[in-house]
Amino acid sequence: MAPQEVDDCRGVLKVYSDGSIWRSTEPSFSVPVVDDGSVLWKDVMFDQPNNLYLRLYKPANVVGKKLPVFYYIHGGGFCIGSRTWPNCQNYCFKLASALQAVIVAPDYRLAPENRMPLAVEDGLNSVKWLQAQAVAAEPDPWLVESLDFSRVFISGDSAGGNIAHNVAVRLGAGSKSLEPVCVRGYILLAPFFGGTQLTDFEANGPKDAFLNWELIDRFWRLSIPEGDTMDHPLVNPFGPASLDLKPVELDPILVVCGASDLLRDRAKDYADKLKSWGKNVIYEEFEGQQHGFFTINPNSEPSIKLMQIIKDFITKYSV
């Protein structure tokens, strides 16, 4: 009997009953890449053993000026997505131009072939790669002529937001282990957190949500270590086995979520709890917006407003 399909993630990842998988070479978002030449970009390998690359972007018209560094870690439920997907590339073009920053967009190993914590380790290693550039005898001139290693911001979208949070906890305030690189803050865009106890919006939110509960559940089943639950410490920041974050010193964090995103309650609870413990956390919620609204429609009024909020955050914590 032929293996049966048991899981389908947006048509680009299929898992079969015998444990085999199929991945599409095409992205799940068929949108044209809008490359007008105003932003330069290139790919660099940052982890040779695992064949992992990151994509670098910088404004073309900036000469002789040191720019902040902005990491953009893509989403996809830890199972799909890539720095090469056109929606990711288009958003990085906008980030580089609007923020006047060098954008670093790393890939990471995907589940179910590579379950957590590997994605988090890859995210951290992509930041350590920047540190290696800062101390290298012969650093990449394309990179070092443009950036300020002392003004680094780490952002992540959905699963990337989860990675950014876990990197923030690992590095702690001031990121001393990364010197001379200094992380100034984190931007969690609709962070992908979970837990065995569903939030009200996860249980009762709109069934036709862009990121619906069936897909959320599927992503977690395929990415959490086998035999573990959604209270895994990397999934639920406040789970029974999770690190107590109350005494942990953290750099400033901006948390963003759409009001129609099923992950909304978790994002708000995350921000509220950290704020109640004295952490420097800002929470921004966008009425009527779905999961990933800023990459799905980057020219919308809410997306433009979000870009300004990110820019203000970087300006505030760059001094």
Steps between C-alpha positions, in 0.01 A plus 500: 500500500637840401577748780211734578528876538446590865604867513505785248653837587376760251570267208878528530564231762329161503557231764407137429395206716839328462677811634626615161461863399472702183603864469418728212774702337244780460385739775145498634467870409508561125576870489751679276827622650508881485870579461545855369873518573466740793608224739807281444497139616701180503508155662766383746546156659510527880493130595691274263432165676125557471514684166321805642504838331388849590406781265646847553335824385618860511379828345687568176531874551671496841875562481732574792227462762473228761151352515324299771462125447150350490453123507182372334441132585225361276187319613330180390412303812857363517401276207498715185640831374836631386701817457456439124119512500382812313279629784803487730729665248252779420454577869876511552529749212248721680674460836839596357360806327260623770728433797823596322656188644698195399254210505614148587247230404623154611358161416476225761444126493137405457279238664398221493844392377660734755285555804549761771734611652704497178326804348575702814865388493522604134352841578757553775781381272396752234559775758831347604599515132469879524731496800752296298488768230560771760824339621622345173839600365349520152126563542261524207559855367148512354376467856740683730520819294128550558403395849536592864559184704395686816141559375343161433129421516361149472153451357302194409171431328275230653733200556781752449350703786519193721866459400567868573349463850708193577814672370421799726477271802824321410696822446352703788511878532804660341593182304842493672593167341476660154746785551585711303151440357232663714132412468286801592153348474265235362192525279260205521256512209199277578721262700412130474452382858280215623381307800292197592234731648342680205431872522145621447582635154677179393193300601227740387659728243404512130521159330594667171804676646804511271687301768218276623510267800533186284818638343637626834448153651663334198805724514552424870452124455767497231752727672490419874739222609323166468327398822488857631205742524415862423624584849857436381717788633579626149130504409338633818712770671288460815453122504551276805851398384601842363771726634371757749535823304426729794866536610640492145625835373388566143562770241199709385238298313232616253215249460260537205185308415185534290174510694357226272804274541426184701837551671388840632420396858837328540689802365314738731538270802873472428539878489279559805682246717844630412386859562357401838846370590662832414626414151512769232229365267277683253188332359334616178176344373353569156122495479354270235837362390580135442817304566788628287308803366823699460651259246174400332412864426809708580355813336184509712441781749553270804825366350629852438406597855682194634813591304502842666458339845799275429701797377417700814600202716838475326559874526413504871730214595790583267626782723 
